[in-house]
């Protein structure tokens, strides 16, 4: 550090990953100017005015009062800088360069926060992402707006300092009045567990659909429900979260990181339960898949470790549906740009619902279908074969009889089911290693780990071998059958399990 130079650290969001940024401030003799360089966007060019007003209203000498040339460089220069989180670092760097604050060790600190004109701090997006970066780069301190501090404190062994205003920060850095660091958040995460609006036990009838939901939850399998309007397809989809396991600490951090980068936490310290995302049929490709001029996570990433529900599946754009094929296989989506590629996590369970025809009553027992055969075929062909091939469970959901709706529900049912699913997932994790489920098995793992008895192998030769099932479909049947075996506490995949898995795929 020289007489008129300072260097502090801040961070930039690139997708959901935070990148370290050096904020260098240099003050030279010359006519007044205040320049920010380093591929800065419009929000950053406006930081000059915010910083100047915040310093003035905090009782400090503003850059606008300096008849000197002020240059702020954001390095590396080839990384695009977006957002307002650099305000705090720019202000601190200027104060150090102008000797308005005592020198302190800057190499172990990261500053991120947007300044108000009165010197108070506004929240920023990506606080958890910045905290994760600070931990990876061995920084000791992360200075954040008070609102963001509880989010940043999810990361253990990192001192997160909550800042109300610029004056408070200066007193802390000069050790006049120290700010207490934010307590670790993860230790109280259990107190924030949310609850789903619909419980599986509330659904009356639809035993076949419930069975499919249990298999989907146990093994992470994708599900397609086909049926007339009013059969309860949407309610069934919403009930899936009620039987999914609670988030682990690792999953909680993963999901919160995505939502924090997108600015969707809404004042919450972290995501409290598994996501359930249900985009409208008119949603754009970018909104669902992700991307944009400043790439952001789309609905499939916001559904990471949770459920993506597509209601009225054929009404979605064809190119949008086809773009789901790669994420369904890999559990991630790659956004390609001319200068870089960004990878967003997208490991979700797809639950889709559709009517069998445009009017919705094809093969309905009570209402007559008004669609011609060509209309029915055209409607169903909106869902391509390759996409259907990636959906393990395809079931019919008939309308529920009125007398069934008058029966009482068993509120203990979903608790028992959830316990079974927890047991099954523990078995899968032991078999596969890590937090993996059966749907994530590779073909090699299927061949090596799935044990099939003699009757099952005969069924494969006689039935599966003669059906028009692709190699992908074959392995997906095996994975589904393994999940059924796990639910039945069987170490061997039997003929009955293969037959049930096979029956879930033949709908079109």
N, C-alpha and C positions, 0 to 999 in steps of 0.2 A: 504494500500500500504506500503510494507516494502522497505528496502534499495535497494534490487536487484530484485524486483518483480513488475509487472504491470498487469493491466487488462483493456482491451478495448473491444469494441463490434463490431461485424460484422454480416453478415447474410448468410444463405445458402438457395438455392432454392430446394424445395422438390416438384417436379411437377411444379405447378404454384404458390404454397404457399411458402412464405419466413419464415424461422425459425431463431430465434435469436441464435447467436453463441458468446460465450465468448472467446476472444483470450488472453490467459494468457502467460506471458513471465517471465521466471525465469533464473537468471544468477548465476552460482556457480563456485567455484574455481575448477580447473582441467585442463586437456589437452583440447585443442581446439576441440569443436564439436558444431554443429548446427543441432538440431533435431526438427522436427515437428511431433507431435503425435495427435491422435484423429480421426482415420479412414480417413486419407488424401489420395487423389488419386495422380496420376503422376504429374498433373499440379501443385499441391500444394508442392510436393517434390522439384520441380524446382523453387519454390518461394524463396528458400534460396539464389540462385544465383542472381535472379532478385533484391531482396531486398538489398543484399550486394553491388551489382554494383550501384544501384540507390543511396544508401547512400553515397558511395565513391564519385560518380560523382556529388553529391550535396554538397560536402565539409564537410561531416560528417564522423565520425569514423565508419568504416564498421565492421560487425561481423567477417569477415575473418581476421581482425587485432587483434581480441580479443583472448588471450590465456586463454579462460575460456569456461566452458560448458554452452551452451545456449539451453534451452528447451522451445519450444512454444507448448502450449496445446490448442487444439480447443475443447471446451466443448459445448454441451454434447458429450461424447466420443462414444455413440452408434449411432450417426447420421453421415451418410456418408458425407464427405466434398468433393465437386467437384468444379473445376473452379479456376480462378485466382483472384477473387474479394477480397481475404484475404491479398493480398500484402500490401495494404495501412495500414490495421490494424496491421499487423505484424511489419511493419516499425515503426509505431507510438509507439507500445508497447515496442519495443526494445529501442527506443530513451528515453522513460520514465524510463525504467529499468536501463539504463546506465547514467542517469542524463544529457543527451545531450539536453534536452528540459525542460523548466520550468514545474513544476507540474500544472495540470489543472483538472477541474472536468470532469471525463470520463463517469459518470453514465448517462448522458443525451445525449450522442453522439454515432452515428453509423458511421463506416468508411467502404467504399467499393470502390475498384478500383484496376486495374492492373497497376503495375509500369513498365515503360520502363527502360532500362539500364542507361539512362541519367537522370532519376528521374522524367520524365514527366509521366502523367497519360493517360492510354488507357481506352476506354469505356468497360463496362461489360454488360452482359445480366441481366435482371431482376431489373433494377433501380426502376421502378414503384412498383414492388412487395416489394422491400426493403423499399420504402417510405410508403407504406401501412402498413407494419409491424411496422415501427417506430411510426406511428400515433397510431396504436393499443396498443403499449407498452408504450405510453406516453413519448417517446424520443422527445427532443426539436430540435435536430440538426441531419441532415444527410449529410455527406460529400461524394460527388460523383465527378467523372471526369467531366470536363466542358461539354463534349459532352452529358453526361447522365443527366445533371442537369435539363434541360427543361422538360424532361420526369418525373423525380422525383417530380418536382414542380406542377404536376397535383393535387397531394394531398394537400388539404387546411390545413391551420393552422400548417404547418410544415416548419421549416427553412432549406432549402436545400442550401448547400454551394458548389459552383462550384470550382473545383481545377484544375489548370493547371499543377503544378509540386509540388514536395515534399518541395522545399524551400519556395514556396508561402504558403503552408499549415503550416509550422513551424512558419513563421512570423505571421500568423493569430492566431495560438494557443498561441503564446507568446505575442499577442496583440501589436506587433510592426507595423503591417500593415494589417488591417482587410479587409477581402474579403466581398463584397456586396452579400447578399443572392439572390438567383434566384427568380425573380418575379413569382407569381402564373401563371401557364400555362393555366388553364381551362378557364380563363376569356377571352382569345383570341382564344379559340377553334373554334368559328364560322368562323374565317378568314381562316381556313384550310379546310373547307368543300370541298371535292372533287366532281367530277362529273363522272357519268358512261359513258363509251364509246358509248353505244347504248341506245337510248331513245325509249320508247314504241311507240311513235308517228311516228318513222321512219319505222316501220313495216307495209307493205302494205298487205291488205287482212287478212286472218287468224282471222276472227272475233271471232270464237268459241274459239280459243286458247287464244286470248286476254282476253276474258271473264273469262276463267279459271285462267289466270295469275292474274287478278284483285281479284278474290275470294281467290286465294292462298296468295296474298299480304295482303288482308284485315284480314284474319283469321289465317295466319301462316300455311296453309295446304300444304301437300306434293303433288307433281305433277309429273305425268308420261306422256310423249308425245311419241306417236307411229306414225310413218309415213315413207314414202319413202325418200331416200336421196335427198337433195336440197329443202326440204319443209320449212326450216327456223327454225328447232327445236333449234339449238344452239343459233341463234340470239334471239329467243323468251326467252330462259333461261337467256341470258345476259341482256335482257331488264327488267327483273324483278326488279333489283336493282333501276331502274329509278323511280319506283312508290312506293318503300318502304319508310317509314318515316325516316327522319334524325335521327341519333343516339342521344339518350338522354345522359346526363352527366354520369349517372350510367352505361349505356351500353358502352359508350366510354372507361371508366375506365376498365370495365370487359374485353373488347376485347384487349385493349392495354396491359393489364396484361398478357394475353396469348401470344401475339406476342413478348412482351419484354422477357418473360421467354424462348422463343424459339430463341431469337436473330434475329428476322425477321422484326424489325422496319425499318431497312435500312436507318438510319439517321433521320427518321421522329420523331417528338416529341410524336406523338400518331397516332393511326389508324384514318384516316380521314373520312372513309365511311364504310358502311356495307360490310363485306367480301364477296367475290365471289370466291370460291375455286373449281377448276376443275381438280382433279387428273387424270392421265393417266390410261388406262386400265391395264397396267403392274405394277401399284403401289402395294407394298407389304402390308400385313395386318398391320404391325407395322406403316408404313407410313400413312395409312388412319385412323386407330383406335387410334394409339398412343402406347407408351411403349418404349422398348429398355432396354439396360443395365443401362443407366441413363434415366429413363422414361421422354419422351418429349411428348408434345401434338401432335396429329396427325391431318389429314385434317379435320376430323369432329369437332375437337375443334377449329381449325383455322377458321372454318366456323361459329363459335358461333355467334348468333344474325344476321346471314347473310344467304347466299345461298350456298349449296353444290350441284354442278352440276356433275352428272355422265353421260357422253356421251357414247353411245353404251353400255348400261347397261348389256346385256347378255355376253359381252366380259370380264367383271370383274370376278375374281375368286369367286367360289361359297361360300367358307368359309368367304370371305370378305363381300359379300352381306348379308349373314346370320348374321354376327356380327353387322350389322347396326340395327337389330331389337330392341335390348334393348335400345340403345341411342335414337332411334326414339320415344320410349314410355316415357322414363324417362327424356330426355334432358341432360343426363350426361353419362359418361363412366367410369367404375371402372377398373383400371389396378391392378391386383392382383399379388403380389410377395410373396415369402416365408416369409419375415419378415414384410411386410407392404402392405397396400392397398392405392393407390392414386386415387383420383377422379378428373377428368377433366370435365369442363362444355362442353356440346355439344348440345345446343339448337339451331338447325338450321332448315331451310326449305330445304327439299330434292327436287331437280328438276332433273328428269332423262329423258333420251331420248333413243329410240331404233328403229331399223328397224323392220318391221313385220316378216321378214324372213332373211335367210343368204344373199340372193341376194339383198334384200331390196324392191322388187316390188310386193309383195303379195297383191292381190286385187287392184293393181294400174290401173287406167283407161287408161293410155297411153302406158305403157311398160309391156311386158309379163313377168310373174314370171317364173323362171327356176327351182324352188325348188319343190321337191315332197312333198306330204302331210305329210309324216313322218318327213321330214327335217324341215318343218314349225313348226310342233308340238314340236319336240325336241328343236328347237331354242327358242320357247316361254316358254317352261317348265324350261329353265335355271333360270327364275325368279320364285321363290317359292311362293306358295299361302300365307303363313304367311307374307312375305315381301310385296306382293301386297295388302294384307289386311290393311297394315299401310299407304298406299298411297291413299289419299282421292279423288284425281282428276286424272282420267285416260282418256286421250282424243286422238282422231285421228287427225293428222296434215297432210292434203293432200298438194300436191304441188300447188304452186300459179300459176295462168294463167299469161301469158306474158302481156296481156292487163291490168291486175290488177297492174302490176309493173309500168305501165306508168302513173298511177294516182298520184295526188298530195297528200302530207301528211298534216295533221293538227297538227302543232307544239304545239298548245294549249291543245291538247287532254290529254297528259300525266299530265300536271299541274292540270287540272280539276280532273282527276282520282286520283292523289295523294292527293288532298284536300278531296275527298270522302273517301279515305282510312284512312286519319288522323281522319276524323269525326267518322268513323266506329270503329277505334281502341280506340278512347276516350269513346265510348259507351261500348265497351267490358271491358275496364279498370274499368269503373264505376260499371259494373255488377259483375266482377270477383275480383276486388281489385288488386292493384299493376300493373306492366307492363305485364299483361297476355293477351292472345288472345284466341279465341274460340277453337282452336285446342288443347289447354292445359287443357280444362275442364275435370274433372273426370266424371265417370258414374253417381255418386251421384249428381254432379252439373248439369249434363244434365237433370236428372229426376226432379230436383228442379227448375231450372232456365228457361228451354226451354218451352215456352207456345205454344201449338199446337191447332189449331182450329178443329172443328168437321170434316170438309172435310179432313184435314191432318191426323187425327186419323183413319178415314175410309180408307185412302190410305195405311197407315201403316198396318192395318189389312188385307186388300185385296191383296196388292202387296208385301210389305216387308215381311209379315208373311208367304207368300207362296214361297218366293225366297230362294235360298241357301246362305244366308248371315249369317255370324257369329255374335256373340254378339258384338265383337269389330267393325265389319263392320257396324252394326246397329247404334251404338253410333257415329261412325265417319260420317255416313250419317246425323244424327241429328245435329252434330256440323257444318257440311258444310251448311246444310239448315239454321241454325241460322245465319251464316255469310251472306248468300244470303238475309235473312230477314233484317239484319242490313244494307246491301247495299241499300235495297229498303225502308229503314226507317220504317219498320214494326215491331211493338212490338210482333206480333204473327207470328208463323211459319205456312204458308199456304201450301195447297196441291201442288201448282205450285213449291214452293221452295224445297219441299221434292222430287218431281218428277225430278227436275233438278239435285239435289244432287245424287239421285239414278242413274240417267243416266250417271254420271261421273265415276261409278265404274264397270260397266259391259263391260269388253273389252276382256277377255280371257274365 
